[in-house]
Every structure is written in structure tokens, then in C-alpha cells.
Amino acid sequence: MINPMDTTDRYAPPRARTFTLNTPVLTTERLVLRMPVPDDAEELATIANSREIAEMTARMPHPYTYDDAVRYISAVQNGEVEGYVYAITIAETGHLIGMCAVENSPRFGGLQVGYWLGLAWWGKGYASEAASAVVDLAFRVTGTDVIHAGSRTVNPRSRQVLIKQGFEFTGLDEIDTVAAGRVAIERFRLTRETWLARKAGER
């Protein structure tokens, strides 16, 4: 997933905050999603310090240090990030395993969902579980009719997460990333109409 939410975008000027939402705690079958807190910094720095993860995101640096984690959590807590930002934790243990968000994206022209997980938790369905929770929240509490997403063309796992949520491929694009330079991405969108139809089918 080309994650919009991380972290210390070292090359971009600060943006005025135009989109702010409260971040209610979300629970799923196996996860608790909550706002990141200062005590998460050490664990966040440990799981985020992976080139394999950084190269699949837009703004995550590599190496990813404790100071990077502290700055990012502080930005979230101070309301400098536009949207919902969640620490993904295991319900049974409280362990932090990744991050997810729905943020305002001028490039996409609306809300964008993003997520990443530590390598040890890939392939276990956690990304789909977290993405579903934040997408549901965004459609339920905002007036948006479309949620956007982007995935690197070399990231089939992320593509499958999006398709599983009902996102539809809309085309190719290129973006500049901190860790990997300019990369090709696939763009996706999920409409409220499709989301409602899928929810009706789950009943």
C-alpha cells in the first residue's frame, strides 16, 4: 500500500490543516485500532525500521529511528495529520503491529486509505481486517462518496487487500517516495454505492 499517513515527510513543506476528525477506538475480531500514544514509539520504531516496508509507502524514511517515531506520534497527537490515524494492535496482547489511516489527499481529490504492517504479521489477514474497519468508519461518519487508495505495482499483497474491500482499479500513476524515489503505482477507488451494496450482502 502506498501509505499516505507516515511519517516525517522530510522534503515537503507543512500544510495547513483542513480536515480533522476524532479517532474513536475500533475493534474487530482480532484487532484493536486506537490513536498512537507516546508509549508506542519504541515498538513503532522497531517494526517500521524495514526497507521492505518503507519502499512500499510514500513518506516513510529508511532507516526509521526512535526519533522518527516520536515525531510522528507527536504530530498525530497534536492534530497535524488530517484524518483518522490508527495504531493497529493485537486485541489479546496489545502488541503494536502496524498503522492505518484515512486521510485527506489533495493528489487523489478526497479521502485516501493507507496501511502498513510489520513484516512478522504479513499474510495473516490483519491488513484486510484493519482496512475494512477504517473504510467503514469513514463512510459512516463523513459525507464522502468515494475513498481512494494507491498501491505500488510491485505490491500484489496490497492490491489483493484493496480488491477484497471492493476497491476498483482506475489507472496507473507515478509518485515520488522518500525511500524508493519515483515509483509506479496503481490507483483504486471505492464508492459509497459499492460499499453499501457489499454491506447489504453481508447481512
Order of alpha helices (4+ residues) and beta strands (2+ residues): beta-beta-alpha-alpha-alpha-beta-beta-beta-alpha-beta-alpha-beta-beta-alpha
